[in-house]
Amino acid sequence: MTVFLTYLATVNGVAMAVCGWDKFCAIRHRWRVPERTLLLLAALGGSVGMLAGMILFHHKVSKKKFILGVPLILTLQVAAAWVLTPKINP
C-alpha cells in the first residue's frame, strides 16, 4: 500500500509540475509539452495533480478536451478505486 501511495504522490506531483512547465513555456513561446502527454499523465494516476495544475496555473482551462477529460479521468479513477478496494463489513 505504501508503494502505491508513493506512486500516486509522485505521479500527481509530476503532473502538476509538467502542467506548470507547459504554462511557463506557453508564455515564453517555447517548445510545448504535447497535450497527449498531459492527458497520459492524468490517466496514469495524476488526474488530481493535473486538475490542481490547471486551476493553479490557469492552464488549458479553455480547452474542452481538458475541462471535460481530466475530471472524467478522475471520476473513473475514483470509481475504479472504490470498486477495487476491499469493503469492510459492519
Number of C-alpha atoms within 10 A of each C-alpha: 6 7 8 9 10 11 15 18 16 15 21 24 18 17 29 27 15 19 27 19 15 22 21 15 14 14 8 9 9 11 9 12 15 10 14 9 12 20 19 14 21 26 18 15 20 28 28 21 25 31 25 18 23 21 13 12 17 14 20 18 14 9 10 10 12 20 14 11 16 23 16 14 20 19 13 13 18 12 12 11 11 11 10 9 9 8 8 5 4 3
